[in-house]
Amino acid sequence: MAQYKEVAFGPVNTRLERHESGIMHYQLAEPLQPYPTKITDRLAHWAAIQPDHPFIGRKVAGLWHTLSYAQTWHQVQAVAQFLLNLRFTPDETIVILSENSLEHALLALAAVHIGIPYAPVSPPYSTISDDFAKLSHCLKLMTPKVIFAQNCHVYGPALAHASTLFPDAVILTADGETGLAFRNIAATTPTDAVAQAASQVDADTVAKILFTSGSTGLPKGVINTQGMWCANLQQITQVLPFMQHQPPVFIDWLPWNHTFGSNHNFGLTLYNGGTLFIDDGKPTPQFIEQTVQNLREISPTAYFNVPKGFEMLIPYLENEPGLRRTFFKNLHILFYAGASLAQPVWNRLEELAVETIGVKIPIITGLGCTESGPSAMFASWGGAFSGLLGVPVPGMQVKLVPDGDKTEARYKAPNVTKGYWRNPVATAYAFDADGYYKTGDAVLFLDETQPDKGLVFNGRIAEDFKLSTGTWVNVGMLKAKIISTGSPVIQDVVLTGLDQAFVGAILFLNGDACRRLSGLAAHTPAEEAFAHTAVRAYLHQWQTTFNQTATGSSTAIGNFVVALEPPSISLGEITDKGSLNQRAVLTHRADLVRSLYAS
């Protein structure tokens, strides 16, 4: 059997305390080591230690354009001086309406350095939305003095809308065709005022606001303090110490308005003196080729993606030996988050690594959320499996609280948010009487007698529902099994059945897999492939086989329907990271739900 690549991981030595109430406290024995006050302390450090080392790059006209640590530090101070010249009041902030870019990075770091809160808003709120409702909500909550957009054509309507809400706000754009040109503000001469402002920033200063996806209403702004961000980066680095042994190299598309792409990937790069290449591709049929081309050129030391992204990469890795060699040769880990990785996809990634470099690459994940900055737990060892969450990061106290037949994980640590921006009601509701953040994530031990083996995901407390028989349906576990057994044809699923006699499934299929199964050409419309007799026969056979292992009505699929339309970002059915919002799908596809139970 093939071995795993030798990778330096942190120690796993947990402590578990059980109480008569049924509550358990779970943490790692290893203490959290000291960490800086603010992330730009690391920028100044690396600019002094390795000034010419590339920090961040993005393709311009097909060629990589990079900024070194020294160049980044100089421009961050220049932009910070420009911001100081605007004389922000305590209530004023910066809002970024932009995809990942060099300008986005510089403006964000400048704001963090001198203690001005900023908020990166999901680009689809500006580019896809018909009514700008979520954008308006975010803007009103932030009261911006500065609004930045990368491109005045792409973001023009959103900028015009923002200007009607905040007519006095300063508009910045990278191209300079609307408002001030970013290149001009980056040429501002810094003064001693920058260092003076930076010296006033402490661990409790708000660094940024990251908005939740708004799955249960309008987005909430999660407060990220300077100390919260740095604490989590130190925690992750202790779990993954190999990142300290050589400067990491990442090629990454994950959006910076989310904690995964922003706090985790961007932050780890800067914290450990690495290089981040911005991937303007993403795991969609339109942009996956762009991602693949970038991976032909860049060899990452760690690769982060969502399960859908890994699934879409597999055919390219299978068909291109050169791509495989470039991808795997320097790789220490593959890391996924956002949803469960189907076990067949997991297995194929390991097989491809063995075929290419002779060893398996550890595939790891964990548990976290925007409110924990993001990382709370990691399964940081070879031989993990889909659904294994691992053990707490150093300094994280996990409180395990019984909730019916489930157990909820709650967090208290320096990397946990202090609450929601200008929303005291939501903040009060989010924490229990002991100050632990209530995640709503259900977990269970892989082996209660050996807590070092870690926790396993057991769904979301709020997602589970009862059938009309009174039987509870564990949505998380059932969904993971459906995707695993139906992969690669079944890409995702939303479950139904509240107060119904059986569980129904709205299936979202993989267009390429359906075309291959049906023998159809690559340009065949997805809807035609979904309706092909070969696909229909496959799904009915899958349902029959799936139900043979069911233990009752709560683990069987009574009926299914195929969603012909892909999930909509503008309707909130899918997040920027590609994960489905179950509640939004059920709301907007009520006709499909009715069809499942029509007979």
C-alpha positions as semicolon CSV with decimal commas, in nm:
position;residue;x (nm);y (nm);z (nm)
1;M;0,000;0,000;0,000
2;A;0,133;0,344;-0,094
3;Q;0,262;0,563;0,186
4;Y;0,178;0,927;0,250
5;K;0,430;1,198;0,177
6;E;0,619;1,294;0,491
7;V;0,481;1,630;0,600
8;A;0,549;1,823;0,920
9;F;0,222;1,845;1,115
10;G;0,170;1,971;1,468
11;P;0,124;1,732;1,764
12;V;-0,216;1,580;1,841
13;N;-0,265;1,544;2,214
14;T;-0,616;1,629;2,332
15;R;-0,787;1,677;2,666
16;L;-1,150;1,580;2,718
17;E;-1,347;1,669;3,031
18;R;-1,689;1,514;3,085
19;H;-1,955;1,666;3,308
20;E;-2,264;1,513;3,470
21;S;-2,485;1,741;3,259
22;G;-2,362;1,563;2,947
23;I;-2,159;1,865;2,838
24;M;-1,796;1,795;2,742
25;H;-1,500;2,032;2,707
26;Y;-1,247;1,937;2,441
27;Q;-0,916;2,104;2,360
28;L;-0,559;2,047;2,247
29;A;-0,290;2,021;2,513
30;E;-0,046;2,227;2,304
31;P;-0,068;2,597;2,404
32;L;-0,113;2,878;2,155
33;Q;0,218;3,053;2,094
34;P;0,254;3,435;2,083
35;Y;0,129;3,614;1,773
36;P;0,160;3,971;1,638
37;T;-0,085;4,253;1,705
38;K;-0,175;4,302;1,341
39;I;-0,113;4,118;1,014
40;T;0,087;4,408;0,868
41;D;0,349;4,352;1,139
42;R;0,434;4,041;0,936
43;L;0,443;4,245;0,614
44;A;0,698;4,482;0,769
45;H;0,896;4,182;0,896
46;W;0,919;4,009;0,558
47;A;0,990;4,336;0,377
48;A;1,298;4,369;0,597
49;I;1,403;4,002;0,590
50;Q;1,331;3,913;0,225
51;P;1,251;4,238;0,044
52;D;1,274;4,097;-0,309
53;H;1,074;3,781;-0,247
54;P;0,744;3,789;-0,443
55;F;0,440;3,828;-0,220
56;I;0,145;3,845;-0,458
57;G;0,088;3,814;-0,831
58;R;-0,187;3,831;-1,089
59;K;-0,190;3,780;-1,463
60;V;-0,205;4,094;-1,677
61;A;-0,241;4,036;-2,053
62;G;-0,133;3,674;-2,007
63;L;0,181;3,751;-1,805
64;W;0,229;3,729;-1,430
65;H;0,271;4,067;-1,263
66;T;0,402;4,037;-0,907
67;L;0,474;4,265;-0,614
68;S;0,765;4,187;-0,383
69;Y;0,737;4,225;-0,008
70;A;0,931;4,551;-0,021
71;Q;0,712;4,688;-0,301
72;T;0,396;4,585;-0,118
73;W;0,513;4,744;0,209
74;H;0,600;5,071;0,035
75;Q;0,265;5,091;-0,147
76;V;0,066;4,995;0,162
77;Q;0,221;5,287;0,351
78;A;0,148;5,520;0,058
79;V;-0,219;5,416;0,043
80;A;-0,241;5,442;0,421
81;Q;-0,123;5,802;0,400
82;F;-0,391;5,877;0,140
83;L;-0,654;5,732;0,372
84;L;-0,528;5,934;0,667
85;N;-0,552;6,249;0,456
86;L;-0,927;6,183;0,417
87;R;-0,975;6,213;0,798
88;F;-1,212;5,925;0,867
89;T;-1,455;5,960;1,156
90;P;-1,504;5,659;1,389
91;D;-1,829;5,570;1,207
92;E;-1,679;5,569;0,856
93;T;-1,530;5,265;0,682
94;I;-1,406;5,133;0,347
95;V;-1,612;4,908;0,121
96;I;-1,449;4,700;-0,154
97;L;-1,667;4,590;-0,446
98;S;-1,403;4,388;-0,626
99;E;-1,278;4,047;-0,716
100;N;-0,934;3,941;-0,589
101;S;-0,669;4,180;-0,724
102;L;-0,342;4,351;-0,640
103;E;-0,525;4,678;-0,576
104;H;-0,776;4,503;-0,350
105;A;-0,488;4,356;-0,148
106;L;-0,304;4,688;-0,112
107;L;-0,613;4,883;-0,006
108;A;-0,714;4,615;0,245
109;L;-0,368;4,599;0,402
110;A;-0,342;4,977;0,419
111;A;-0,675;4,995;0,601
112;V;-0,574;4,719;0,844
113;H;-0,237;4,882;0,909
114;I;-0,385;5,209;1,039
115;G;-0,702;5,065;1,195
116;I;-0,978;5,164;0,950
117;P;-1,241;4,888;0,924
118;Y;-1,304;4,761;0,572
119;A;-1,555;4,522;0,421
120;P;-1,506;4,321;0,099
121;V;-1,856;4,271;-0,044
122;S;-1,943;3,969;-0,258
123;P;-1,896;4,070;-0,626
124;P;-2,223;3,901;-0,735
125;Y;-2,411;4,149;-0,515
126;S;-2,279;4,415;-0,755
127;T;-2,262;4,232;-1,088
128;I;-2,550;3,982;-1,094
129;S;-2,818;4,119;-0,863
130;D;-3,118;4,283;-1,029
131;D;-3,213;4,511;-0,740
132;F;-2,889;4,554;-0,540
133;A;-3,085;4,465;-0,225
134;K;-2,797;4,286;-0,051
135;L;-2,546;4,545;-0,173
136;S;-2,763;4,824;-0,032
137;H;-2,789;4,641;0,298
138;C;-2,411;4,600;0,325
139;L;-2,343;4,962;0,228
140;K;-2,592;5,104;0,476
141;L;-2,448;4,887;0,751
142;M;-2,092;4,999;0,673
143;T;-2,146;5,376;0,610
144;P;-1,844;5,396;0,380
145;K;-1,623;5,699;0,325
146;V;-1,434;5,514;0,048
147;I;-1,577;5,271;-0,207
148;F;-1,340;5,079;-0,434
149;A;-1,417;4,879;-0,748
150;Q;-1,169;4,708;-0,977
151;N;-1,332;4,795;-1,308
152;C;-1,570;5,084;-1,369
153;H;-1,745;4,901;-1,654
154;V;-1,811;4,577;-1,468
155;Y;-1,901;4,756;-1,145
156;G;-2,040;5,076;-1,300
157;P;-2,408;5,021;-1,215
158;A;-2,318;4,918;-0,859
159;L;-2,097;5,225;-0,816
160;A;-2,375;5,450;-0,942
161;H;-2,615;5,287;-0,697
162;A;-2,365;5,325;-0,412
163;S;-2,315;5,692;-0,498
164;T;-2,688;5,759;-0,463
165;L;-2,678;5,611;-0,111
166;F;-2,352;5,782;-0,012
167;P;-2,301;6,080;-0,243
168;D;-2,004;6,209;-0,042
169;A;-1,810;5,881;-0,056
170;V;-1,478;5,882;-0,239
171;I;-1,489;5,646;-0,538
172;L;-1,170;5,459;-0,629
173;T;-1,121;5,235;-0,931
174;A;-0,821;5,045;-1,059
175;D;-0,863;5,178;-1,412
176;G;-0,941;5,534;-1,305
177;E;-1,221;5,585;-1,554
178;T;-1,458;5,655;-1,266
179;G;-1,349;5,841;-0,953
180;L;-0,985;5,842;-0,846
181;A;-0,730;5,611;-1,008
182;F;-0,575;5,369;-0,764
183;R;-0,228;5,412;-0,916
184;N;-0,238;5,778;-0,821
185;I;-0,323;5,722;-0,457
186;A;-0,055;5,451;-0,439
187;A;0,196;5,722;-0,529
188;T;0,116;5,930;-0,218
189;T;0,425;6,013;-0,013
190;P;0,394;5,858;0,334
191;T;0,474;6,063;0,643
192;D;0,536;5,985;1,009
193;A;0,159;5,998;1,053
194;V;0,133;5,645;0,913
195;A;0,359;5,496;1,179
196;Q;0,183;5,701;1,445
197;A;-0,161;5,573;1,339
198;A;-0,032;5,216;1,321
199;S;0,104;5,242;1,675
200;Q;-0,250;5,310;1,802
201;V;-0,383;4,983;1,658
202;D;-0,419;4,699;1,909
203;A;-0,552;4,345;1,908
204;D;-0,910;4,464;1,977
205;T;-0,913;4,709;1,683
206;V;-1,160;4,603;1,415
207;A;-0,968;4,490;1,106
208;K;-1,252;4,401;0,871
209;I;-1,612;4,294;0,841
210;L;-1,688;3,971;0,655
211;F;-2,049;3,922;0,557
212;T;-2,221;3,588;0,595
213;S;-2,397;3,444;0,290
214;G;-2,738;3,556;0,409
215;S;-2,890;3,206;0,393
216;T;-3,148;3,296;0,656
217;G;-3,208;3,657;0,554
218;L;-2,989;3,958;0,487
219;P;-2,615;3,908;0,543
220;K;-2,473;3,967;0,889
221;G;-2,137;4,141;0,923
222;V;-1,895;3,933;1,128
223;I;-1,647;4,147;1,321
224;N;-1,286;4,040;1,259
225;T;-1,045;4,208;1,499
226;Q;-0,673;4,239;1,441
227;G;-0,598;3,990;1,718
228;M;-0,863;3,745;1,601
229;W;-0,706;3,720;1,255
230;C;-0,348;3,689;1,380
231;A;-0,441;3,439;1,649
232;N;-0,599;3,208;1,394
233;L;-0,300;3,232;1,160
234;Q;-0,072;3,133;1,447
235;Q;-0,306;2,845;1,534
236;I;-0,308;2,720;1,174
237;T;0,070;2,755;1,145
238;Q;0,117;2,543;1,459
239;V;-0,109;2,278;1,304
240;L;0,076;2,302;0,969
241;P;0,436;2,389;1,069
242;F;0,572;2,287;0,729
243;M;0,463;2,632;0,614
244;Q;0,740;2,778;0,830
245;H;1,008;2,550;0,686
246;Q;0,995;2,700;0,337
247;P;0,796;2,995;0,202
248;P;0,460;2,857;0,086
249;V;0,342;2,897;-0,272
250;F;-0,032;2,914;-0,336
251;I;-0,234;2,950;-0,654
252;D;-0,584;3,034;-0,540
253;W;-0,921;3,154;-0,672
254;L;-1,121;3,155;-0,348
255;P;-1,282;3,500;-0,304
256;W;-1,156;3,743;-0,042
257;N;-1,505;3,839;0,069
258;H;-1,513;3,494;0,232
259;T;-1,305;3,387;0,530
260;F;-1,157;3,082;0,351
261;G;-0,994;3,279;0,070
262;S;-0,928;3,593;0,272
263;N;-0,835;3,517;0,634
264;H;-0,706;3,167;0,567
265;N;-0,529;3,160;0,230
266;F;-0,429;3,525;0,187
267;G;-0,343;3,545;0,557
268;L;-0,129;3,228;0,561
269;T;0,071;3,357;0,267
270;L;0,159;3,681;0,443
271;Y;0,204;3,527;0,786
272;N;0,463;3,277;0,659
273;G;0,642;3,489;0,398
274;G;0,502;3,302;0,099
275;T;0,375;3,386;-0,248
276;L;0,012;3,398;-0,352
277;F;-0,073;3,381;-0,721
278;I;-0,428;3,502;-0,783
279;D;-0,620;3,255;-0,999
280;D;-0,885;3,439;-1,201
281;G;-1,041;3,104;-1,288
282;K;-1,291;2,913;-1,078
283;P;-1,470;2,575;-1,078
284;T;-1,731;2,655;-1,342
285;P;-1,750;2,533;-1,704
286;Q;-1,667;2,886;-1,821
287;F;-1,357;2,941;-1,606
288;I;-1,209;2,599;-1,518
289;E;-0,974;2,614;-1,822
290;Q;-0,821;2,931;-1,679
291;T;-0,752;2,757;-1,351
292;V;-0,595;2,461;-1,529
293;Q;-0,369;2,686;-1,737
294;N;-0,246;2,856;-1,420
295;L;-0,175;2,517;-1,262
296;R;0,030;2,424;-1,570
297;E;0,259;2,715;-1,477
298;I;0,260;2,724;-1,096
299;S;0,355;2,438;-0,862
300;P;0,179;2,497;-0,528
301;T;0,311;2,376;-0,193
302;A;-0,048;2,349;-0,068
303;Y;-0,364;2,361;-0,277
304;F;-0,697;2,484;-0,142
305;N;-1,031;2,431;-0,309
306;V;-1,393;2,338;-0,261
307;P;-1,505;1,980;-0,343
308;K;-1,655;2,088;-0,675
309;G;-1,321;2,239;-0,775
310;F;-1,130;1,916;-0,706
311;E;-1,390;1,716;-0,895
312;M;-1,357;1,938;-1,202
313;L;-0,977;1,913;-1,197
314;I;-0,964;1,534;-1,205
315;P;-1,026;1,486;-1,583
316;Y;-0,745;1,732;-1,660
317;L;-0,506;1,561;-1,418
318;E;-0,596;1,224;-1,568
319;N;-0,532;1,336;-1,927
320;E;-0,221;1,555;-1,886
321;P;0,093;1,392;-1,740
322;G;0,274;1,728;-1,754
323;L;0,003;1,898;-1,553
324;R;0,012;1,617;-1,298
325;R;0,388;1,652;-1,251
326;T;0,369;2,029;-1,210
327;F;0,075;2,000;-0,970
328;F;0,206;1,727;-0,740
329;K;0,585;1,778;-0,736
330;N;0,603;2,037;-0,453
331;L;0,268;1,965;-0,289
332;H;0,248;1,897;0,085
333;I;-0,130;1,893;0,133
334;L;-0,460;1,916;-0,048
335;F;-0,713;2,108;0,157
336;Y;-1,089;2,126;0,102
337;A;-1,368;2,311;0,280
338;G;-1,720;2,439;0,217
339;A;-1,881;2,094;0,178
340;S;-1,798;1,725;0,202
341;L;-1,556;1,582;-0,054
342;A;-1,707;1,274;-0,220
343;Q;-1,500;0,969;-0,130
344;P;-1,456;0,859;-0,496
345;V;-1,305;1,202;-0,571
346;W;-1,081;1,171;-0,264
347;N;-0,968;0,822;-0,371
348;R;-0,892;0,932;-0,727
349;L;-0,679;1,226;-0,609
350;E;-0,472;0,987;-0,399
351;E;-0,438;0,745;-0,691
352;L;-0,321;1,023;-0,924
353;A;-0,061;1,135;-0,670
354;V;0,075;0,780;-0,640
355;E;0,089;0,746;-1,021
356;T;0,281;1,072;-1,044
357;I;0,517;1,097;-0,745
358;G;0,489;0,752;-0,585
359;V;0,323;0,862;-0,261
360;K;-0,015;0,991;-0,148
361;I;-0,060;1,357;-0,065
362;P;-0,244;1,407;0,267
363;I;-0,594;1,542;0,203
364;I;-0,709;1,740;0,503
365;T;-0,998;1,949;0,618
366;G;-1,144;2,066;0,944
367;L;-1,430;2,264;1,088
368;G;-1,472;2,636;1,113
369;C;-1,682;2,931;1,010
370;T;-1,660;3,303;0,946
371;E;-1,714;3,360;1,319
372;S;-1,404;3,157;1,411
373;G;-1,181;3,333;1,166
374;P;-1,214;3,057;1,015
375;S;-1,031;2,757;1,160
376;A;-1,146;2,580;1,476
377;M;-1,043;2,218;1,411
378;F;-0,818;2,023;1,176
379;A;-0,777;1,662;1,073
380;S;-0,410;1,717;0,991
381;W;-0,280;1,371;0,921
382;G;-0,259;1,125;0,636
383;G;-0,529;0,863;0,618
384;A;-0,819;1,093;0,703
385;F;-1,152;1,054;0,525
386;S;-1,439;1,270;0,411
387;G;-1,636;1,402;0,706
388;L;-1,353;1,373;0,961
389;L;-1,308;1,712;1,129
390;G;-1,014;1,634;1,353
391;V;-0,917;1,804;1,677
392;P;-0,921;2,165;1,803
393;V;-0,648;2,410;1,703
394;P;-0,415;2,528;1,983
395;G;-0,590;2,769;2,219
396;M;-0,939;2,667;2,105
397;Q;-1,184;2,552;2,373
398;V;-1,463;2,341;2,223
399;K;-1,775;2,293;2,431
400;L;-1,983;1,992;2,323
401;V;-2,346;2,044;2,420
402;P;-2,620;1,778;2,386
403;D;-2,914;1,892;2,171
404;G;-3,175;1,619;2,141
405;D;-3,003;1,321;1,980
406;K;-2,719;1,542;1,853
407;T;-2,425;1,730;2,000
408;E;-2,347;2,090;1,908
409;A;-1,993;2,228;1,893
410;R;-1,942;2,570;2,056
411;Y;-1,624;2,779;2,055
412;K;-1,431;3,009;2,286
413;A;-1,084;3,128;2,181
414;P;-0,886;3,437;2,073
415;N;-0,983;3,365;1,711
416;V;-1,359;3,380;1,778
417;T;-1,550;3,694;1,681
418;K;-1,678;3,939;1,938
419;G;-2,007;3,962;1,748
420;Y;-2,186;4,114;1,450
421;W;-2,124;4,464;1,320
422;R;-2,387;4,705;1,446
423;N;-2,623;4,418;1,528
424;P;-2,647;4,371;1,907
425;V;-2,952;4,143;1,885
426;A;-2,777;3,890;1,661
427;T;-2,464;3,917;1,875
428;A;-2,652;3,839;2,196
429;Y;-2,824;3,539;2,037
430;A;-2,497;3,397;1,900
431;F;-2,334;3,324;2,237
432;D;-2,437;3,113;2,532
433;A;-2,428;3,219;2,898
434;D;-2,065;3,106;2,930
435;G;-1,952;3,314;2,632
436;Y;-1,918;3,028;2,383
437;Y;-2,014;3,092;2,020
438;K;-2,301;2,861;1,920
439;T;-2,203;2,718;1,578
440;G;-2,512;2,509;1,503
441;D;-2,274;2,236;1,376
442;A;-2,346;1,886;1,502
443;V;-2,049;1,659;1,571
444;L;-1,968;1,324;1,726
445;F;-1,648;1,146;1,822
446;L;-1,499;0,896;1,584
447;D;-1,414;0,698;1,898
448;E;-1,514;0,842;2,236
449;T;-1,253;0,626;2,408
450;Q;-0,979;0,781;2,192
451;P;-1,051;1,154;2,155
452;D;-0,720;1,207;1,971
453;K;-0,889;1,046;1,670
454;G;-1,107;1,355;1,646
455;L;-1,462;1,453;1,571
456;V;-1,682;1,365;1,274
457;F;-1,934;1,599;1,114
458;N;-2,294;1,507;1,199
459;G;-2,488;1,768;1,004
460;R;-2,639;2,100;1,102
461;I;-2,872;2,123;1,398
462;A;-3,113;2,354;1,213
463;E;-3,111;2,166;0,879
464;D;-3,250;1,842;1,016
465;F;-3,624;1,786;0,990
466;K;-3,893;1,539;1,088
467;L;-4,099;1,327;0,853
468;S;-4,473;1,302;0,912
469;T;-4,403;0,984;1,109
470;G;-4,203;1,187;1,363
471;T;-3,873;1,037;1,243
472;W;-3,578;1,276;1,233
473;V;-3,375;1,303;0,910
474;N;-3,002;1,371;0,952
475;V;-2,953;1,596;0,650
476;G;-2,575;1,625;0,667
477;M;-2,503;1,254;0,685
478;L;-2,763;1,160;0,424
479;K;-2,647;1,429;0,184
480;A;-2,285;1,317;0,212
481;K;-2,383;0,957;0,138
482;I;-2,587;1,059;-0,168
483;I;-2,301;1,260;-0,316
484;S;-2,047;0,988;-0,240
485;T;-2,250;0,705;-0,393
486;G;-2,374;0,910;-0,690
487;S;-2,044;1,077;-0,784
488;P;-1,951;1,193;-1,044
489;V;-2,301;1,208;-1,197
490;I;-2,465;1,353;-0,885
491;Q;-2,278;1,671;-0,798
492;D;-2,497;1,805;-0,519
493;V;-2,836;1,753;-0,359
494;V;-3,101;1,931;-0,155
495;L;-3,321;1,712;0,063
496;T;-3,693;1,757;0,124
497;G;-3,953;1,591;0,343
498;L;-4,058;1,819;0,626
499;D;-4,391;1,676;0,751
500;Q;-4,400;1,441;0,451
501;A;-4,411;1,062;0,444
502;F;-4,070;1,016;0,282
503;V;-3,743;1,189;0,201
504;G;-3,721;1,351;-0,141
505;A;-3,412;1,471;-0,325
506;I;-3,354;1,756;-0,570
507;L;-3,047;1,639;-0,762
508;F;-2,796;1,874;-0,922
509;L;-2,603;1,679;-1,183
510;N;-2,256;1,712;-1,336
511;G;-2,300;1,806;-1,701
512;D;-1,968;1,661;-1,820
513;A;-2,025;1,331;-1,637
514;C;-2,374;1,302;-1,789
515;R;-2,240;1,369;-2,139
516;R;-1,974;1,101;-2,098
517;L;-2,230;0,854;-1,963
518;S;-2,463;0,926;-2,256
519;G;-2,195;0,935;-2,523
520;L;-2,288;1,291;-2,615
521;A;-2,056;1,556;-2,756
522;A;-1,891;1,801;-2,518
523;H;-2,093;2,094;-2,657
524;T;-2,429;1,924;-2,595
525;P;-2,650;2,139;-2,368
526;A;-2,653;2,012;-2,010
527;E;-3,033;1,990;-2,006
528;E;-3,022;1,746;-2,298
529;A;-2,765;1,531;-2,121
530;F;-2,968;1,532;-1,798
531;A;-3,274;1,404;-1,986
532;H;-3,088;1,128;-2,173
533;T;-3,218;0,777;-2,117
534;A;-2,875;0,656;-2,004
535;V;-2,868;0,917;-1,727
536;R;-3,226;0,842;-1,623
537;A;-3,145;0,470;-1,609
538;Y;-2,833;0,540;-1,404
539;L;-3,025;0,749;-1,151
540;H;-3,301;0,494;-1,106
541;Q;-3,044;0,217;-1,058
542;W;-2,854;0,440;-0,815
543;Q;-3,175;0,498;-0,613
544;T;-3,248;0,125;-0,599
545;T;-2,896;0,040;-0,484
546;F;-2,890;0,330;-0,238
547;N;-3,214;0,225;-0,073
548;Q;-3,096;-0,133;-0,031
549;T;-2,861;-0,010;0,241
550;A;-3,121;0,215;0,408
551;T;-3,215;0,136;0,766
552;G;-3,554;0,305;0,751
553;S;-3,755;0,591;0,604
554;S;-3,508;0,855;0,725
555;T;-3,216;0,704;0,529
556;A;-3,399;0,611;0,208
557;I;-3,480;0,829;-0,094
558;G;-3,850;0,796;-0,170
559;N;-3,843;1,009;-0,485
560;F;-3,604;1,237;-0,669
561;V;-3,619;1,508;-0,931
562;V;-3,340;1,654;-1,145
563;A;-3,287;2,030;-1,132
564;L;-3,246;2,140;-1,493
565;E;-3,141;2,494;-1,405
566;P;-2,809;2,541;-1,224
567;P;-2,819;2,703;-0,880
568;S;-2,843;3,082;-0,894
569;I;-2,600;3,311;-0,712
570;S;-2,834;3,608;-0,751
571;L;-3,115;3,418;-0,577
572;G;-2,879;3,309;-0,301
573;E;-2,901;2,941;-0,400
574;I;-2,526;2,910;-0,418
575;T;-2,244;3,090;-0,245
576;D;-1,932;3,237;-0,409
577;K;-1,749;2,920;-0,304
578;G;-1,996;2,697;-0,489
579;S;-2,178;2,540;-0,193
580;L;-2,556;2,508;-0,203
581;N;-2,785;2,705;0,025
582;Q;-3,051;2,445;0,105
583;R;-3,307;2,691;0,238
584;A;-3,284;2,919;-0,066
585;V;-3,316;2,626;-0,308
586;L;-3,627;2,499;-0,130
587;T;-3,776;2,850;-0,137
588;H;-3,712;2,926;-0,503
589;R;-3,783;2,576;-0,635
590;A;-4,106;2,508;-0,453
591;D;-4,250;2,366;-0,777
592;L;-3,988;2,089;-0,774
593;V;-4,067;2,013;-0,412
594;R;-4,438;1,988;-0,495
595;S;-4,361;1,755;-0,787
596;L;-4,184;1,513;-0,555
597;Y;-4,502;1,463;-0,353
598;A;-4,767;1,523;-0,620
599;S;-4,869;1,159;-0,641
